[in-house]
Amino acid sequence: MTDAKDSQSSFPNISGYKNQEAAISKLCLDCKALLQRIKDIDNGEQKAPKRRIGRGQVGNSHVPDWVPGTDQKYEDLAPFQNMAEDNSMPHKSDRVELRLSSEEGCVMCAWLLQSLRSRQRRTNQTLLEYWFKRPATAEEQYLFSAVGNRCHGHYFITVRCPAPLPPPLSEVPFGPHDAHIYNTAGERPSAARPRPYGQLRGDELATLIVDVIPDSSGAKDLLSATMSLKQVTPSASTWNLFTTWLQDCNENHLECKRGTLNVRKECLPTRLLDLQENDIVRLVNVENLEWEDNIAVPKYAALSHCWGTIHEPQLNDQTVKAFIEGLRIDDLPKSYRDAVSLSKRIGIPYLWIDSICIKQDSKDDWNRESVKMGSIYMNCYVCIAATAGQDNNSSLLEERTVEFPQPLVYGNLVVQADVDVKETGFAMDGSGQCIRIHTLSEFAIDRAPLNQRSWVLQERTLAPRILHCTSDEFIWECCVGMRSESHTVLTAGGSVVKDVLRELYHAPSFLRDISTLHLHTDSRRRFLERWSELINLFSGAEISFTEDRLPACSAVAQQMQPILGNYIAGLWERYLPSQLLWYHPLSCRVGRGQKHRMRQSSYPSWSWASLDCRVCLPYYYKGYNDNFASAINNIEVNLCGEDNTGPVDGGKIDLIGHLSPIYQSAAFGYLLSREALPDNPNITINWQFDDRDVYQADGNSEMKHKAMQPANEEEKRIMRFGSMQHAQLRRTKILAIHNPELTRLCCLPILSHSGRLRNPGVGDGSTVRGLVLEYVEDSKAHYRRIGHFMCDFEHFEDFTRCKVDGAAPMTEEWPARRRYSEEGGFEFSIV
């Protein structure tokens, strides 16, 4: 329950030096003591101040120091005396006190009050010791961040607003941990005790984030830029803040320096826009530019944006002359104008925009430039992302009054509110989680219109630093971390996509040695996992043309090739055949009935890129049992160009493995034998088809529905009341329509895995995983992938009526193969 007065509160205005100084002067004594405690901790003082219970007021009732009915103080009781020293400190301990303090001008109490609405309540069950701790703690948090356990060097202030007191310890028969449950008679209380605020149960948590800024010239610039922020953004103070961020990143972040990875000069963009004149921009060839000898590439920004329905202006044979002579800035779409203005304000002389710097009517120019698209973003000084923009007419720099809490500078401390982004309804359940950073990352960036496009993934992954123009505030993202106008201090870490570039930078040189691909497998698998995470994100995003799915992630694949080896249509050859076990998750944005067929491209069926939907690419199965020994003899892909990470036109995998024929029954769907499935819910085969509207795994639902209808009054009676007879009757009726027919489908077991699979959603136990294949008629033992299956290992052997090392053909013709041997199995191809 939220206090009505709380819901009407807004963030205090502390913009500018004068308001900052006024806010500091009005901080309450409790908050000042917490900030001093952080300074002491940072200076090496770890011992907590002398602890005493002193909880102060809870609502209108004072918390007693004495145990009722005894001559003992709470702090003299054994549970209290045996507690370890902690950093708890006095503070306001309920909403009423926080609101009164905030009304008197304490900005930190105001932020704490608003932070309560962003957090889940912590139960006080079995945590009686919390009653003895004072409400506030100030401590450094190393490994707690909702952005991904990367919040190093930040301090968290946590304030608890507790629930009412438990019964006195003298009334608790089973020990102090049961005080919230039982009374002296060993019974649960019949009525809840009065609560200090409404019907809330358990302790509520409120947090602030505090950073200690080291003594350096760059740190002083950051403090000054933070204090000068205005209530309106963007403004001159905003440009000053951006410049400070850029300078800090360029000077101190080795991972973000341009040219740190495999970047060659010929991979620079062919053309750039020259911004060094007042009212016009000119198209220039990069090879004609002159820049300082000690700089590997010219200093340019790259725009990442959604085209929308507005595709003008475009570079083509008719417009190239006019673009070289100059384009009036006022004639550009709004997004382009703002990108030009932002680049100029932060001192960047050149800008790259795809529609103006690549000829849109030349396939040769497009192929040449798209191959080096990743290097274009990797070499840019900063990427300007129109994150919230729907099209090219969306504004990046629309002036607005800030609706977020601006940081407070207290000496060398930067205090930042930890409140939810508006309208997300996010609820975190820990004191050491940055709500603001989490929701900015997920809601303001990941779910924004721009990042719903597949092409943007590699732009965001490879750009060394990105300035996101969102609807809420400007957000900075680089290889080292994130920051924003409300959190101006760098928070280490960021999204998964930026982790990739940072880990590539830190990858040891021996991992890039092709001759050692068979070594250091654990280190390489880490990058295989990163690839799987990226494909999960990438495949779920939108793309206009399915044939662009491989080109849109080729730049990232090029960076991983030296570590993971040969790349084939989105998969890594060294980690086949387990890489073939990608699947189309049930939570995919394309569901049954929305699209008749999802395989809509010329890519081979064994590649995840052949599906127009989200896919999950499995991690390497560490410790799997290679019981089925599928041997890959040859892999062929038909490249559409010279880039082996680019688009392909078909391909095939020649292999030897064990094929088991598949039957179809109206009662049970697809089966691995003619026999009906046993009446045991624990014995199932999990079929997951790529095209769910084409292949129905559950049998004929209409026929099953008719079969289940009662045929006479006796069956009606049995079905109405339910009993063992009902279950037996259902089983009889199901078996009556069990008419298994041999299909043109086969299953190919790939591996079995004992213990917990590394993929989420798959349980413990020994599980067989494999592919579902469909025979290509009139072919030479060619099959196409149509799905995958999972089955218990023992039941798989029972269903197929053969051991895994003894699968034999049914007839001379089926399953189709080029040849068969008892030692290896069937020789065939997947296309």
Order of alpha helices (4+ residues) and beta strands (2+ residues): alpha-alpha-alpha-beta-beta-alpha-beta-alpha-alpha-beta-beta-beta-alpha-beta-alpha-beta-beta-beta-alpha-beta-alpha-beta-alpha-alpha-alpha-beta-beta-beta-beta-alpha-alpha-beta-beta-beta-beta-alpha-alpha-alpha-beta-beta-beta-beta-beta-beta-beta-alpha-alpha-alpha-beta-beta-beta-alpha-beta-beta
